[in-house]
Amino acid sequence: MRVLPPEAYTNRELAQAYSWLMNQPEQIQRLGTTKEAVICLYKRAVRGGEPIHESPTMSSDAFQSDLKNLADVVRSFEAPLPTQRSPNVAPTQVPQVPGTNGSIELDDKSWKMIQMVKSELNLSHDMEAIRLLVKVGFERVSSVLPSASI
């Protein structure tokens, strides 16, 4: 049964609905579990609304079938994939900046900051994080010191 929005009713209407419900088949009586449900059933019948039944309609059967099919499709995505060997890829080298020796000596705190930026921004190499930190740091310093420019 489709749920209808709540409706105002009087005690008289509730009594009429209850006596109407007692004259209905058992399957309909089982639907009247609350006062609101009894009123809903009664008003639907009085207004000549759609038939009241518990058996699913054809569209709900099709809907349930579609849901089962979708569940099967979802399960197929969740199934573990057979392991595939990926081709060996040579590690990429970060181009060295001219004039540097390629190794940077920093304290542990600086390396932790670099690793955090690299991880949070999903960067591939430490040098990407270092360049980012230098660029952002320079922009901040430039805003404070007007003489700092390139």
Secondary structure as UniProt FT lines:
FT   HELIX           11..22
FT   HELIX           26..29
FT   TURN            30..31
FT   HELIX           35..46
FT   TURN            47..48
FT   HELIX           58..78
FT   TURN            98..99
FT   HELIX           108..120
FT   TURN            121..122
FT   HELIX           126..144
FT   TURN            146..147
//
